[in-house]
């Protein structure tokens, strides 16, 4: 199924497609040759590499578990970027029908809180099932270019997930939308802030470094230095060699931004974990910039 999916994809470069399919066939051949013992060993190794990953389910919890109180979600979305950026950004929140704007900005940035449906479309394969992790809260603030060309991709993934599609079906939907022009072409590099001190990036990961997301179509990890996955160095994190490639660049933990009014139980992550300081700055915004949306402005 996965080999056929990758082979049919119009969005993956031939060399990356060939490598992905070769890896899948090699793993399948080894499993067939070595039997159950090899499968068990692979599962043990997988769980060791991604702590807690084995606890992620393969069915969707109720949609209510993905939703948040409006004011808490607005505050968490604004914590994605420095206050001088997020305070002037458009804010979107997740509703039962998808993301909706609740506050219009004037700088071209758009901030929202991504859920598990923001998981990679192709690789790393072990993170694709994060779509089922209702605890994920990933505040992000897209720059103007990414707001036009990248955000629709994440919104589509979210809608497909909310409709009950599994990771393979989400990938198929994304591929079809990109091939037919329903999703914007990614012809330039863009970026987004993910600086929230309150982010929860998934079971076994939780809070990670504040970082920049660089959307660099068709990049490979070797192009940014070949740095180890999960290290505090620039690295390709998602979908290498495809139009949807993500490069993450960790930044100083002291730059983490604390959400103004978000209860800890809403994010599933403590604000002072992994270097996000207890004194991380809370957003402060120009008076009246929230337009009375109740997001905790000072």
Phi, psi and omega in degrees: 000310183291322177299315179297321181297313181292318181299324183276351186290128177278353188261354183256134178301148182304318182293322178290321179298317180298318182293316180299316181292324179296318179297318180296316181294321179298315180296319180294320180295318180297319180295319180294320183289320187264346174079203188298323182302317180294321179298317179295320179297320179296320179295319178298315180297320180299314180296327180289323180288321181241087183304133177085350184300324183295344181275351179286128183285176177237030172215156185279130169291171176303145181303329182302332180288342178271342186272162180225158169301142186306308185296320179295321181291320177298315180296318180294320178299318181292336180286356181292335187221166175304147185304327181289346174264304186291335179292342179246008184271157169288140180245132174242146174234158180276130175239178180295345178249015179113191181280138178227140178287133178240352179207122182271133178257183182228010181246004178086348177280151175228126179249139176204174178249109178285151176251193183299340181291353176278008178303159179301150176281323184241297186224153356292136186300328185291348179260357184294329181283002175297348175303334183271357183270099184285353181277346185294130174224108187238084180298136182215147178230107184281138174288172185304319179294313180294328177300327181275323190251338185251316182305320179301330177296313179291325177294321178294316177303319180296315180297320179294320177293319179295336178276000176095008180287141178277175184304320179295319179292324176297316179300317179298318179294319178296314180302314181296318181294323180288320182293327183264001178086006176290332170258141180298146175292145177256095184249001182214159177280140176218177183212170175213150172275141166223075188253009186293134173285351184249014181289149172229108189265009172132162178303128181088352179241307181064227179280137176236180179306143164301142186204164172261139172260118178252120181268100189239092185308132173070011177291149170246157182299329179298336183284347177243017175111357179065031184287152186294140179298131180087357180281166178277034180235159178304139183200153170282125182256324185231139160054049179305140176076012180239172176296343188257017182301137176240129170254130177253138178236101178297149178235175181306125179304335179294346179275355180301139183250124179276137176295145186291315185218062179238118178297145182303324183292345179278338183253339181073014181219138176284145186286342184247030179270148174053043171093354176283109190292149177301334180264019180304141187294132173277146180301139171231132190238156175303140181305128176086000185290342181273353178062030178072029183270005174071028185267015174088028178293152181274000000 
